Amino acid sequence: MDGGGYDRLSADAQHHIQTAKFIIGPKRHLSMLPPVGAVTQDWPVPFVDGVALLLEKRGTPSVMLVSGDPFWFGGGTSVTAHLQGDEWRALAGHSCFSLAASEMGWPLEHVMCLGLHAAPLSRIRPHLARRQKIMATMRDGAAVQDLMRYLVETGFGETQVTCLESLGDKAQKTISGQAQNLTDASLSHPVMVALLIDGEGRVMPRTAGLSDDWFDHDGQITKSPIRALTLSALAPKAGEYLWDLGSGSGSIAIEWLLSGASQRATAVEKHADRAKRIERNAMALGVDHLDVVHSDISAAIHQLPVPDCIFVGGGLREALLTELWDLMPKGARLVANGVTIETDQLLTKAYGTLGGHLMRLESASLQPIGTMNGWKAAYPITQWSVTK
C-alpha cells in the first residue's frame, strides 16, 4: 500500500480489495482505502495474533494489506507458511527499500538492507563501519530515537541519517541530520531510515578470531588465535547448523553465526551464569538468534535438530564421543579441542580409529619480566577434526 496508496495499486489489486469479504492491515493502510464492502480489521499486536485472525477466514475472500514487497522483511511468509500454494496470491508493489533507494540515489546492490522493525537494534552492530550505507525498516518514531542513541553509544554519532516518514505517500516527510543531533527528534511513523555510517566507533573485523575483549567472559573462552584456527577447521558453509557444546562464553557459536546470514547454531552450557552471559554476548554482537540451551550436554543433544557440524571445546569423554558419533549423520563434521593429557589421549585414539586430522596448536604472547619482556607460552591445544 505504500508508494502512493490505493490509487497507485494495480487494477488487479483494487479488484481484490473491492470484492473481499475481510480486509486486515495496519491502521494507516486501512485509512488509505476508499469505501469498501468488506469487514476491516486493524492488525493487532503481537503480530502473530493477526496471522491467527486471517487464518480464521480461510475459504473467505480476504485481503492482507502490507507495505510494498511482503517477502522482503515483510509478513508474507508468516501467513503463507500455513496455506497451500493455491490458497493465496501476492500482488507485490515497490518495496520500501526500493522506494528509499530512489529517494537517496543509492545503488541497492551496495547497501546493507536490514529489518529492524521487529528485531533488536543490535542486529546492526556487525555492519557499523565508516562509509557503510545501511537502510533499515523501523517500528516507530521512538525506535528511531533509540537507534540514534545506540549509534552515539557505539561511537558512530556522526552517522548521516535520513528518516523517511510515510514513504511513497503524499504525506511523505523527510528529516535529515547526524545521529547525535536526532536523539530527541519528533518523529511519527517512519517506514525507513537511511544511514551513512560515520564516527570513531570500534569496527568488528570480518575475519574469524575476534579479539577476546569483544566478549564478556570469566576466562572460559576459546582464545582469539585458537578460535580463528578452530573456525577454519569447522569451515562453516552457507545454511549449516552448529552444535557448540560446553559453550563457555559462546564465542565459537557467535563467530559461526557472524560468518553468514543463513547460519544457525545452538550453544549448550550447563552453568546458568555462563548461559546468561552467552545470551548477552550474542545480543551485543548482533546475533540474537543464537539458540542458547542451559543444560547438561548429554541431556541436550537428544532434543536438538540434527547438526551439520559439532564443536566440543574441552572436557570431552569417550562416552560423549560415542554418543555424538552415533547421532551425527553421514557428512557431518566434528571438531574437538583438548588441553589435558587425558583429552589428548582420547583424541589421539579417536584419530587412530576414525581418521580425520590431528593438530597440536601452540602459542605464546609477550609478557613483562621485570624491566624487560619475554615469551609466555599458553597450554598447547590438541585439535581433532573429522568428517563422518
N, C-alpha and C positions, 0 to 999 in steps of 0.2 A: 504493500500500500504506500510505502514511501516513494519519493521521486515524482510527486505531482498528485498523489491521492487518487480518488476514484476515477476522475476524468482521464487520467493517463493510463488506466488499465486497458488491456486488450478487450475487444468485443466479446471474446470467449469468456474472459474472466467476469466481465459485467453480467453476462447471461447467467453464469453460475450463481452470482450473488442475487440476482433478481428472482431466480427460480428456487433458491434454497429455502428450506423449512427452518433451519437453525444456523445461526452465524455466531461464531465466538472469536474474540480477538481483544487486543489491548484497547482500553477506553479511547485513546487518541485515534486509533484506526477506525473504530466504530463511529466516531464523530465525523469522519470524512464521508460516510455513506449518505446517499440520498434516501428518501423514504423507501422502505422495503417491507415485504410481507412476512419476512421471517422473524422468529423469536431471536433476539440478540442477547448475548451473554458476555459480560466483562471477563477477561481471563483472570482467574484468581491467583492468589499467592498461597502456598508454593505452586510452582509451575506444573508439577505432576498432577495437581488436583484438576487443572484444566484438561489435561490429557484424559483423565477418567470421565469428565463430563462429556467430552467429544466422543469417546468410545461408547458411551451410553446411547448415542444417537446412531449407532451402526444400523445401516439399512435405510436411514432417512437422509434425503439430500441435505448435506451440511457443508459449511464453508468455514475454514480456519484462516483468519487474516494474520499475516506476518509481514515483517519488513523485508522487501527485496527477495533475495535467494534463500529459501528456507533450509537449504542443505549446506550452507556455509556459515558456521557458527549460529545457525538458526534452530528452530524447534521441529523441523521436518522429521528427522529420524526418530525422535521420541514418540511420534504418532505412528509413522508407517511401520515401525518395528512390530506393531500389534495387528497389522492389517495384511490381507492378501494383496497381491500385485494388481488385481482388477478392481479393488475396492477404493482406490484413491488416484488422484491425478494432481500434479503440482503445476501451477502456472506461474513460473518464476519471473520476477522482474529484475531490475537493476539491483545488485547487492549494494549494501551500504558502503562496502569497501570501494566498489566501482564508482559510486557517487562521490565519495570523499576524494578519491584519486583525481576525479575530474575537476574538483574544486581546487585541489592542491597542485595539480600538474605533475604528480609523482608517478613514475612507472611502477605498476603493481608488482612486476616480477622482481623488483629490487626493494620491496617494502615488506617488513615483518608484520603480518596481519594476526591480531590476537582477539579473542573473545573474552573480555573481562567483565561482561555484564552479569555473569553467573559463576565467576571464578575469583580466587584470591588475587589481590593486586600483585603479590609477589611472583606470579607467573611471568611478569615482565622482567624479573631480575637477571636471567641469563643473557638478555638482549640489550642491556644497558651499556652502551659503548658510544663514544663520541662519533658523530656523523651518521649513526644508525637511524633510519627512518622507520617509524612504527605507527600503525593505525590500529586502534582498538575500539571495540564497542563498549559502552558504559551503561550502567544500570540507571543512574540519575545524576542530578547535579551534585548531591552530597558525595557520591562515589568519585566524581571528578575532583572535588576538593581533597578527598582522601588520597587520590593518586598524586596530586600536586605535592601534598605533604610528604608522601613516600619518596618522590623524586628528590625533594630537598634533603630528607633524612639520609638518603643513599649517596648524596654528593652530586646530584645531577639537577640542581635547582635552576641552572642556566638553560635548561632544555626549552626550545621554542615550541610552544603549544598552540594549536588551533582547535577550538571547540566548535563543533558544528551541530547546532540545535535544530530539530525538525528538518533534518537533512533531506533535501529534494522537495520539500513542501513550500507553498507560497509564504509561509511564516518562517522560513529558514533564517537563522540568526548565527552570526559568526563572531566569536570572541578570540582574540589572539594576544599572546604575551609570553613572558618567561614563566616557568612553573613557579618560581619563588614569589612572583607577583600575583598569582592566581589562586593562592591557597584559601582565600576568603571570597572569591568571585561569586556573584549571584548568578546561578545557572538553573534552568528549569528542567528540561528533559533532553540533554544532548544525546544524539544517537551515537556519535563518534568523537574521538579525539585523534588528531594527527600530531605526532611528536617527532621533532628533530633533536635527537639526544645531544646534550652538551653539558659540560661540567668536569670537575676533577674527581668524580667518584671512582671507586675501585671497580675495575672491569674483570669479569670472570673469564679466564682463558678458555679456549675451545678444546685444548688437548687434555687427555686424561692425566690425572695426578695433580689435582688442585692442592695448593699448599695446605697444611694441616689446620691453619688458623681460619680457614673458611668454615670449619666445622666446630661446633661445641662438642667437647668430648671429655671423658675422665681418664684419658690415657689409653682406653680400649679403642684403638683406631689403627687401621692399616695405613702405615706412614706413606707419605706422598710418593717417594720413588718406588717403593714396593707396590703401591696401589697402581701406579702407571704400568708397571710390568704385569700386574695381575689383570688389569683391564685389557691389556694386549693379549694375554692368554685366554681370557673369557671371550674375546673377539665378538662383541655384540653385533648382531645383524638385524636389519630392519624388521620390526614387528615381533621380535623374540621376547620371551618371558623368562625372568631370572628368579631363582631362589637364592637369597643371601642369608645363610644360616649362621646364627650367632653373630648378629649384625653389628653389635657394639654401638658405634656412632652412626651407622648407616652409610658410611662414605662410599662403599663399593656399589650398593644399590642405587644411591643418588647419582653417582657418576655414570652408571649404566643407563639410567633414565635420561641424563643430560646428553647422551650420545645420539639420541634421535627421538623425535616426537611420537613415534609409534611403539617405542619400547615399553615394556611392562615389567614390574618387579614386585616381589614380596620380601620384606625384611622380617626375619623371625628372631626374636630376642626374649630370653626368659626373665631378665631383670626389668622390673616395671619402670625404674627411673631411666634406664637406658632406652627402653621402648618409647617413652615420652620424649626423650632427647632426640631420637631418630625422627619423630614426627615434627619436632621444631626445626631440625636441620633441613628436612625435606621442604617444609613450608618456606623457610628463609631463602632457599636456593632455587625456588621456582618449580619444584616437582612434588607438589602437594598430593598428587595422585599415587604416590608410593603407598602400597598396602603394607601396614605395619601390624604384625601379629605378636602379641605378648603371650609367649607360650614356650614350653619345652620343645626342642626340635623334633624329637621322635613323635610327640603328640600332634604337632602341627602338620608335618609333611603328608600325612594320610588324608588331610582335609583340603589340601591345596590343589589347584589345577595342575596338570602335567607340565613340567618345565621344559624349556629348551636348553637351559644352562643352570648349573648349580655352583655356588661358591661356598666353601667352608673355610673360615679364616683361622681356625685354631680349635684344639680340643677334639679333633676327630678320633673316634674309636672304631675298632673293627666291626662291632655290631651295627653302628650307624652307617658305616661304609657299605656293609652288606644290604641294609635296608634301602639306602639310596640307589645302589646299583640295580636292585630288583625293581624299584619304582621308575627308574629312568627309561624312557623309550629309546629305541634304536635311533642313533644320530644325535642324541643329547650329549652335552659336554659337561664335564666336571673338572673344577679347579680347586685344589686344596693347598693351603699354606700351613706349614708346621714349623714351630720353633724349638720344641722339646725333643729330646733324643728318642722318646717313645713314639712321638708322631713321625719323626724322621724314619724310624724303623718300619712303621706301618706303611708310610708312603713308598718306601723303597720296596717293601714286599709287594704292595699293590702294583707297582710298576712292573715287577718281575712276573706277576700272574696275568695282569690285564693290559699291559703295554702302556702306550701313551708317551709322555715326555716328562723327564725329571730334571729339575734345575736346582742349583744351590745359589741363592741370592745373598750377596754380602755388600754392605755399605758402611761408610764411615763419614763422620762430619767433623769439621774443625771445632775444637773446644779450647778455651784458655787453660794454660798450665802455668800458674804463677804469672809472670810478666810476659810469657811467650804463648805459643799455641801448639797444639798437637792434634793428631787424628784420633777420634774416639770411635771405635767400631761398635756397630749395633749387633744384636744377636743375628747370626746367619739364619736365613729362611730356606727351608726346603719346599719347593713348589712342584706339585704333580698335576699335570693336566692330561685328560684323556677323553676321547670320543667313543661312546659305546657302539 
